[in-house]
Amino acid sequence: MSLLPRWEYMTDDAKAIAKRVVISTFVLFLSLWVIRALIPWVIVALLGYWVFKWLSTSN
C-alpha cells in the first residue's frame, strides 16, 4: 500500500505542489535545527566581544 493512496490519481501539477511543500518543510526544519544549535555560540561570542570592548576601553 502506498503512502499516499491517491498519488496515482493526482494531476502532475498537484504532485509537483505536494513535492515542493515536502521539500520546503524539510528545508525549514533543517534550518531551524541548525539555527537552534548555533544560538548559544552566538550569545557566547557577543558576550565575549562586549567584555573585550569593556576591558579595552577601561584602560
VMD Tcl script that builds the backbone (N, CA, C; Angstrom):
set m [mol new atoms 177]
animate dup $m
set s [atomselect $m all]
$s set {name element resname resid chain x y z} {
  {N N MET 1 A 0.853 -1.183 0.000}
  {CA C MET 1 A 0.000 0.000 0.000}
  {C C MET 1 A 0.895 1.241 0.000}
  {N N SER 2 A 0.576 2.156 -0.849}
  {CA C SER 2 A 1.411 3.350 -0.962}
  {C C SER 2 A 1.139 4.313 0.182}
  {N N LEU 3 A 2.105 5.182 0.419}
  {CA C LEU 3 A 1.974 6.172 1.484}
  {C C LEU 3 A 0.817 7.126 1.201}
  {N N LEU 4 A 0.712 7.566 -0.028}
  {CA C LEU 4 A -0.409 8.399 -0.449}
  {C C LEU 4 A -1.242 7.580 -1.433}
  {N N PRO 5 A -2.340 6.992 -0.975}
  {CA C PRO 5 A -3.072 6.078 -1.845}
  {C C PRO 5 A -3.642 6.743 -3.096}
  {N N ARG 6 A -3.832 8.038 -3.091}
  {CA C ARG 6 A -4.407 8.714 -4.245}
  {C C ARG 6 A -3.332 9.356 -5.135}
  {N N TRP 7 A -2.073 9.043 -4.881}
  {CA C TRP 7 A -0.976 9.650 -5.647}
  {C C TRP 7 A -1.116 9.377 -7.143}
  {N N GLU 8 A -1.526 8.163 -7.491}
  {CA C GLU 8 A -1.622 7.840 -8.915}
  {C C GLU 8 A -2.786 8.547 -9.605}
  {N N TYR 9 A -3.721 9.071 -8.832}
  {CA C TYR 9 A -4.856 9.785 -9.418}
  {C C TYR 9 A -4.651 11.299 -9.441}
  {N N MET 10 A -3.591 11.771 -8.808}
  {CA C MET 10 A -3.339 13.211 -8.761}
  {C C MET 10 A -2.799 13.693 -10.109}
  {N N THR 11 A -3.074 14.965 -10.410}
  {CA C THR 11 A -2.520 15.551 -11.634}
  {C C THR 11 A -1.039 15.838 -11.427}
  {N N ASP 12 A -0.348 16.074 -12.516}
  {CA C ASP 12 A 1.090 16.363 -12.415}
  {C C ASP 12 A 1.337 17.654 -11.650}
  {N N ASP 13 A 0.471 18.643 -11.836}
  {CA C ASP 13 A 0.632 19.903 -11.092}
  {C C ASP 13 A 0.452 19.688 -9.591}
  {N N ALA 14 A -0.528 18.889 -9.223}
  {CA C ALA 14 A -0.765 18.617 -7.801}
  {C C ALA 14 A 0.403 17.840 -7.194}
  {N N LYS 15 A 0.965 16.922 -7.965}
  {CA C LYS 15 A 2.139 16.176 -7.483}
  {C C LYS 15 A 3.324 17.112 -7.290}
  {N N ALA 16 A 3.517 18.034 -8.216}
  {CA C ALA 16 A 4.638 18.976 -8.114}
  {C C ALA 16 A 4.472 19.869 -6.894}
  {N N ILE 17 A 3.248 20.329 -6.649}
  {CA C ILE 17 A 2.995 21.178 -5.475}
  {C C ILE 17 A 3.252 20.386 -4.196}
  {N N ALA 18 A 2.793 19.146 -4.143}
  {CA C ALA 18 A 2.998 18.320 -2.955}
  {C C ALA 18 A 4.487 18.091 -2.705}
  {N N LYS 19 A 5.247 17.838 -3.760}
  {CA C LYS 19 A 6.687 17.633 -3.604}
  {C C LYS 19 A 7.370 18.913 -3.119}
  {N N ARG 20 A 6.962 20.068 -3.658}
  {CA C ARG 20 A 7.557 21.332 -3.212}
  {C C ARG 20 A 7.248 21.616 -1.757}
  {N N VAL 21 A 6.030 21.295 -1.319}
  {CA C VAL 21 A 5.664 21.509 0.085}
  {C C VAL 21 A 6.518 20.632 0.997}
  {N N VAL 22 A 6.717 19.383 0.618}
  {CA C VAL 22 A 7.531 18.467 1.431}
  {C C VAL 22 A 8.978 18.943 1.488}
  {N N ILE 23 A 9.534 19.345 0.361}
  {CA C ILE 23 A 10.918 19.822 0.336}
  {C C ILE 23 A 11.071 21.105 1.136}
  {N N SER 24 A 10.109 22.024 1.009}
  {CA C SER 24 A 10.172 23.278 1.757}
  {C C SER 24 A 10.084 23.023 3.253}
  {N N THR 25 A 9.225 22.112 3.665}
  {CA C THR 25 A 9.098 21.771 5.081}
  {C C THR 25 A 10.393 21.168 5.606}
  {N N PHE 26 A 11.006 20.285 4.824}
  {CA C PHE 26 A 12.273 19.678 5.229}
  {C C PHE 26 A 13.365 20.728 5.385}
  {N N VAL 27 A 13.470 21.632 4.424}
  {CA C VAL 27 A 14.484 22.690 4.487}
  {C C VAL 27 A 14.229 23.608 5.680}
  {N N LEU 28 A 12.968 23.925 5.946}
  {CA C LEU 28 A 12.632 24.773 7.089}
  {C C LEU 28 A 13.049 24.122 8.400}
  {N N PHE 29 A 12.709 22.845 8.586}
  {CA C PHE 29 A 13.084 22.153 9.818}
  {C C PHE 29 A 14.597 21.994 9.945}
  {N N LEU 30 A 15.280 21.743 8.845}
  {CA C LEU 30 A 16.738 21.633 8.878}
  {C C LEU 30 A 17.386 22.953 9.269}
  {N N SER 31 A 16.900 24.058 8.700}
  {CA C SER 31 A 17.474 25.363 9.039}
  {C C SER 31 A 17.158 25.745 10.478}
  {N N LEU 32 A 15.967 25.425 10.960}
  {CA C LEU 32 A 15.648 25.701 12.366}
  {C C LEU 32 A 16.533 24.888 13.296}
  {N N TRP 33 A 16.837 23.649 12.932}
  {CA C TRP 33 A 17.700 22.807 13.759}
  {C C TRP 33 A 19.122 23.380 13.804}
  {N N VAL 34 A 19.626 23.843 12.673}
  {CA C VAL 34 A 20.972 24.418 12.625}
  {C C VAL 34 A 21.018 25.726 13.415}
  {N N ILE 35 A 20.030 26.587 13.228}
  {CA C ILE 35 A 19.996 27.859 13.956}
  {C C ILE 35 A 19.885 27.622 15.451}
  {N N ARG 36 A 19.072 26.641 15.848}
  {CA C ARG 36 A 18.925 26.325 17.271}
  {C C ARG 36 A 20.252 25.856 17.872}
  {N N ALA 37 A 21.053 25.160 17.096}
  {CA C ALA 37 A 22.347 24.687 17.578}
  {C C ALA 37 A 23.360 25.830 17.656}
  {N N LEU 38 A 23.204 26.857 16.830}
  {CA C LEU 38 A 24.184 27.949 16.783}
  {C C LEU 38 A 23.871 29.095 17.744}
  {N N ILE 39 A 22.650 29.203 18.229}
  {CA C ILE 39 A 22.271 30.328 19.087}
  {C C ILE 39 A 23.154 30.439 20.338}
  {N N PRO 40 A 23.438 29.366 21.066}
  {CA C PRO 40 A 24.325 29.511 22.235}
  {C C PRO 40 A 25.713 30.043 21.877}
  {N N TRP 41 A 26.249 29.623 20.729}
  {CA C TRP 41 A 27.570 30.100 20.316}
  {C C TRP 41 A 27.538 31.579 19.963}
  {N N VAL 42 A 26.455 32.025 19.374}
  {CA C VAL 42 A 26.314 33.451 19.046}
  {C C VAL 42 A 26.243 34.273 20.319}
  {N N ILE 43 A 25.513 33.793 21.315}
  {CA C ILE 43 A 25.406 34.506 22.590}
  {C C ILE 43 A 26.767 34.587 23.272}
  {N N VAL 44 A 27.507 33.480 23.279}
  {CA C VAL 44 A 28.842 33.479 23.895}
  {C C VAL 44 A 29.772 34.430 23.152}
  {N N ALA 45 A 29.702 34.444 21.836}
  {CA C ALA 45 A 30.561 35.337 21.056}
  {C C ALA 45 A 30.221 36.798 21.327}
  {N N LEU 46 A 28.948 37.140 21.410}
  {CA C LEU 46 A 28.553 38.522 21.708}
  {C C LEU 46 A 28.996 38.944 23.103}
  {N N LEU 47 A 28.818 38.071 24.069}
  {CA C LEU 47 A 29.267 38.387 25.431}
  {C C LEU 47 A 30.780 38.570 25.473}
  {N N GLY 48 A 31.511 37.711 24.780}
  {CA C GLY 48 A 32.965 37.853 24.733}
  {C C GLY 48 A 33.382 39.151 24.076}
  {N N TYR 49 A 32.694 39.538 23.022}
  {CA C TYR 49 A 33.004 40.795 22.341}
  {C C TYR 49 A 32.740 41.991 23.256}
  {N N TRP 50 A 31.588 41.960 23.939}
  {CA C TRP 50 A 31.264 43.069 24.840}
  {C C TRP 50 A 32.255 43.162 25.998}
  {N N VAL 51 A 32.677 42.024 26.538}
  {CA C VAL 51 A 33.665 42.035 27.615}
  {C C VAL 51 A 35.002 42.570 27.089}
  {N N PHE 52 A 35.406 42.143 25.923}
  {CA C PHE 52 A 36.649 42.648 25.325}
  {C C PHE 52 A 36.590 44.145 25.114}
  {N N LYS 53 A 35.486 44.646 24.569}
  {CA C LYS 53 A 35.341 46.081 24.345}
  {C C LYS 53 A 35.348 46.846 25.674}
  {N N TRP 54 A 34.680 46.304 26.692}
  {CA C TRP 54 A 34.617 46.947 28.001}
  {C C TRP 54 A 36.009 46.993 28.629}
  {N N LEU 55 A 36.779 45.903 28.531}
  {CA C LEU 55 A 38.121 45.876 29.102}
  {C C LEU 55 A 39.084 46.762 28.339}
  {N N SER 56 A 38.934 46.861 27.025}
  {CA C SER 56 A 39.859 47.674 26.242}
  {C C SER 56 A 39.582 49.171 26.411}
  {N N THR 57 A 38.366 49.573 26.690}
  {CA C THR 57 A 38.069 50.994 26.878}
  {C C THR 57 A 38.305 51.443 28.301}
  {N N SER 58 A 38.365 50.530 29.249}
  {CA C SER 58 A 38.551 50.927 30.655}
  {C C SER 58 A 40.004 51.278 30.959}
  {N N ASN 59 A 40.937 50.925 30.135}
  {CA C ASN 59 A 42.356 51.230 30.381}
  {C C ASN 59 A 42.728 52.602 29.924}
}
mol reanalyze $m
mol bondsrecalc $m
mol representation Tube
mol addrep $m
